């Protein structure tokens, strides 16, 4: 189906975003929704979904809580889109539903093996939520507070960072350095810049060790959640952030 441009995004007519880790479940659900003239775009994680909604505007987002860990990154997805977010779980509890609503979900329901049951449950609520979000689109929206680079998601309002749905616990100075790098991908963060803007000291004999230790700590925390070394050393100059698909070009 064709999409149309709106405020820099592509609106995907009758397309929804399914965040689903189980191939069989996704196939069953998507075939049913297709028979109702809805087409699914699939994401395998919340981080992947955030990258998609930053560039595309789907009718709604559906999450299968049975195989997708949405907590706590659901709050970031909520900041990335005003579209309805639906969650289903075969282990539904009122407590989990309440927590999901607090994180930004619009609907949390027990899952069913019958797609038509999920369809009937969602459609009435989806229509009212869609009308609400359609009205909201006409209003001015707050500036984007989410930075995305490769598999890294940085929510600048909450000062939280996720890589593949795993949260990085960073100190303030580490957050500052990573945010600068993500806002300036492939740009070299020089030793002098690190001294003046982050360490807030003049370059002297002891500064190289301070810079090295700062980047080492940041790299170490990133490597707790991914094997890829995002921070590349530029010999005798500084450091830069590189993506997995272009890290070997520099």
C-alpha positions as CSV (number, residue, x, y, z in Angstrom):
1,X,0.0,0.0,0.0
2,X,1.2,3.5,-0.7
3,X,2.1,6.0,1.9
4,X,2.0,9.7,2.0
5,X,4.3,12.4,3.4
6,X,3.3,14.3,6.6
7,X,5.6,16.5,8.7
8,X,8.6,14.7,7.5
9,X,7.2,11.2,8.2
10,X,5.6,8.6,5.9
11,X,2.1,7.7,6.8
12,X,1.5,4.0,6.0
13,X,-2.2,3.6,5.1
14,X,-3.8,0.7,6.9
15,X,-0.4,-0.5,8.2
16,X,0.3,-1.2,11.8
17,X,3.6,-2.1,13.6
18,X,3.7,-5.5,15.2
19,X,6.4,-6.0,17.8
20,X,6.5,-9.8,17.8
21,X,9.3,-12.4,18.5
22,X,7.4,-15.6,17.5
23,X,7.4,-16.3,13.8
24,X,4.3,-18.6,14.0
25,X,2.3,-16.1,16.0
26,X,3.2,-13.3,13.7
27,X,2.2,-15.2,10.6
28,X,-1.1,-16.2,12.1
29,X,-2.0,-12.7,13.3
30,X,-0.8,-10.9,10.2
31,X,-2.8,-13.2,7.9
32,X,-5.9,-12.5,9.8
33,X,-5.4,-8.7,9.9
34,X,-4.6,-8.7,6.2
35,X,-8.0,-10.3,5.6
36,X,-9.4,-7.2,7.3
37,X,-7.3,-4.9,5.1
38,X,-4.6,-4.2,7.6
39,X,-0.9,-5.0,6.8
40,X,1.7,-5.6,9.5
41,X,5.3,-4.2,9.5
42,X,7.3,-6.3,12.0
43,X,9.8,-5.3,14.6
44,X,11.7,-7.8,16.8
45,X,12.4,-5.4,19.7
46,X,11.2,-2.1,21.1
47,X,14.4,-0.5,20.0
48,X,13.8,-1.5,16.5
49,X,10.2,-0.3,16.7
50,X,11.4,3.1,18.0
51,X,13.6,3.5,15.0
52,X,10.7,2.7,12.7
53,X,8.2,5.1,14.3
54,X,10.7,7.9,14.2
55,X,10.5,7.8,10.4
56,X,7.0,6.3,9.7
57,X,3.5,6.9,11.0
58,X,1.6,3.7,11.5
59,X,-2.1,3.3,12.5
60,X,-1.2,1.7,15.8
61,X,1.5,-0.4,17.5
62,X,0.9,-3.9,18.8
63,X,3.2,-5.7,21.3
64,X,3.2,-9.4,22.3
65,X,4.3,-9.4,25.9
66,X,4.9,-13.1,25.8
67,X,8.2,-12.8,23.9
68,X,9.0,-9.0,23.9
69,X,10.5,-7.4,27.0
70,X,8.9,-3.9,26.9
71,X,9.7,-2.7,30.4
72,X,11.2,-0.1,30.9
73,X,11.8,1.0,27.3
74,X,8.0,1.3,26.6
75,X,8.2,4.8,28.0
76,X,10.6,5.8,25.2
77,X,8.4,4.3,22.6
78,X,5.5,6.3,24.0
79,X,7.6,9.5,23.6
80,X,8.4,8.5,20.0
81,X,4.8,8.3,18.8
82,X,1.3,9.5,19.7
83,X,-0.3,6.4,18.0
84,X,-2.2,3.9,20.1
85,X,0.0,1.2,21.7
86,X,-1.7,-2.2,22.4
87,X,-0.2,-5.0,24.5
88,X,-1.4,-8.6,24.8
89,X,-0.2,-11.2,27.2
90,X,-1.2,-14.8,27.8
91,X,-0.1,-14.3,31.4
92,X,-2.3,-11.2,31.9
93,X,-2.5,-9.7,35.4
94,X,-4.1,-6.5,36.5
95,X,-0.9,-5.5,38.2
96,X,1.1,-5.8,34.9
97,X,-1.6,-4.0,33.0
98,X,-1.5,-1.2,35.5
99,X,2.3,-0.9,35.2
100,X,2.0,-1.0,31.4
101,X,-0.5,1.8,31.4
102,X,1.8,3.9,33.6
103,X,4.6,3.4,31.1
104,X,2.3,4.6,28.2
105,X,0.3,1.7,26.9
106,X,-3.2,2.6,25.6
107,X,-4.6,-1.0,25.9
108,X,-3.4,-4.1,27.7
109,X,-5.5,-7.3,27.2
110,X,-5.2,-11.1,27.7
111,X,-3.9,-12.8,24.6
112,X,-5.9,-15.3,22.7
113,X,-4.9,-18.0,20.2
114,X,-7.9,-16.9,18.1
115,X,-6.9,-13.7,16.1
116,X,-10.5,-12.8,15.7
117,X,-10.9,-12.5,19.5
118,X,-8.0,-10.0,19.6
119,X,-9.5,-8.2,16.7
120,X,-12.9,-7.8,18.3
121,X,-11.4,-6.7,21.6
122,X,-9.2,-4.0,20.0
123,X,-11.3,-2.6,17.2
124,X,-13.8,-0.5,19.2
125,X,-11.1,0.9,21.4
126,X,-8.7,1.4,18.5
127,X,-11.2,3.5,16.6
128,X,-11.8,5.9,19.5
129,X,-8.0,6.1,20.2
130,X,-7.3,6.7,16.5
131,X,-9.8,9.6,16.5
132,X,-8.1,11.1,19.5
133,X,-4.6,10.8,18.0
134,X,-5.7,12.1,14.6
135,X,-7.0,15.2,16.4
136,X,-3.7,15.5,18.3
137,X,-1.8,15.5,15.0
138,X,-3.3,18.8,14.2
139,X,-1.9,20.4,17.3
140,X,1.8,21.4,17.6
141,X,4.0,18.7,18.9
142,X,6.9,19.1,21.4
143,X,10.4,18.9,19.9
144,X,11.8,15.4,19.3
145,X,13.4,14.1,22.5
146,X,14.8,10.8,21.2
147,X,18.1,10.4,19.4
148,X,18.7,7.2,17.4
149,X,22.1,6.0,16.1
150,X,22.3,2.4,14.8
151,X,21.0,0.3,17.7
152,X,21.4,3.0,20.3
153,X,18.3,4.9,21.6
154,X,18.9,8.0,23.8
155,X,15.9,9.6,25.5
156,X,17.2,13.1,26.3
157,X,14.2,14.1,28.4
158,X,14.6,11.1,30.8
159,X,18.4,10.9,30.2
160,X,18.2,7.1,29.6
161,X,20.0,5.0,27.0
162,X,19.1,1.6,25.5
163,X,20.9,-0.7,23.2
164,X,18.7,-3.5,21.8
165,X,16.2,-3.0,24.7
166,X,18.9,-3.2,27.4
167,X,19.4,-0.1,29.5
168,X,22.8,1.4,30.0
169,X,23.4,2.9,33.4
170,X,25.7,5.8,32.8
171,X,27.2,8.6,34.9
172,X,26.3,12.2,34.0
173,X,29.6,12.9,32.2
174,X,29.3,9.6,30.3
175,X,25.8,10.5,29.2
176,X,27.0,13.9,28.0
177,X,29.8,12.4,25.9
178,X,27.5,9.8,24.4
179,X,24.8,12.4,23.6
180,X,27.3,14.6,21.9
181,X,28.6,11.7,19.8
182,X,25.1,10.6,18.8
183,X,24.2,14.1,17.8
184,X,27.4,14.3,15.7
185,X,27.9,10.8,14.3
186,X,31.3,10.2,12.7
187,X,32.5,13.6,13.9
188,X,35.7,13.3,15.8
189,X,35.5,14.3,19.5
190,X,39.0,15.7,19.9
191,X,41.1,15.5,23.1
192,X,40.9,19.2,23.4
193,X,37.1,19.2,23.1
194,X,36.8,16.5,25.8
195,X,39.0,18.6,28.1
196,X,37.1,21.9,27.7
197,X,33.5,20.7,27.2
198,X,33.3,17.6,29.4
199,X,36.2,17.4,31.9
200,X,36.2,21.2,32.1
201,X,40.0,21.4,32.6
202,X,42.9,22.7,30.6
203,X,45.0,20.2,28.7
204,X,48.1,19.2,30.7
205,X,50.4,16.2,31.4
206,X,47.7,14.3,33.4
207,X,44.8,14.9,31.0
208,X,45.5,12.0,28.6
209,X,44.9,9.5,31.4
210,X,41.7,11.3,32.4
211,X,40.4,11.2,28.9
212,X,41.4,7.5,28.5
213,X,39.7,6.5,31.7
214,X,36.5,8.3,30.7
215,X,36.2,6.6,27.3
216,X,37.3,3.3,28.8
217,X,34.4,3.4,31.3
218,X,31.9,4.4,28.6
219,X,33.1,1.6,26.3
220,X,33.0,-0.9,29.1
221,X,29.4,-0.2,29.9
222,X,28.4,-0.4,26.3
223,X,30.2,-3.7,25.9
224,X,28.0,-5.1,28.8
225,X,25.1,-5.1,26.3
226,X,26.8,-5.5,22.9
227,X,30.0,-6.9,21.5
228,X,30.3,-4.1,19.0
229,X,32.8,-1.3,19.7
230,X,30.9,1.8,18.8
231,X,33.6,4.3,20.0
232,X,36.5,4.2,17.5
233,X,39.9,5.7,18.4
234,X,41.4,8.2,16.0
235,X,45.1,8.0,16.8
236,X,46.6,11.1,18.4
237,X,43.3,13.1,17.7
238,X,40.4,11.7,19.6
239,X,37.3,9.5,19.3
240,X,34.2,9.1,17.1
241,X,31.0,7.1,17.1
242,X,30.7,4.6,14.3
243,X,27.8,2.4,13.1
244,X,28.1,-1.3,12.6
245,X,27.6,-1.1,8.8
246,X,30.3,1.5,8.3
247,X,32.9,0.9,11.0
248,X,35.4,-0.6,8.6
249,X,35.4,2.4,6.3
250,X,37.4,4.6,8.6
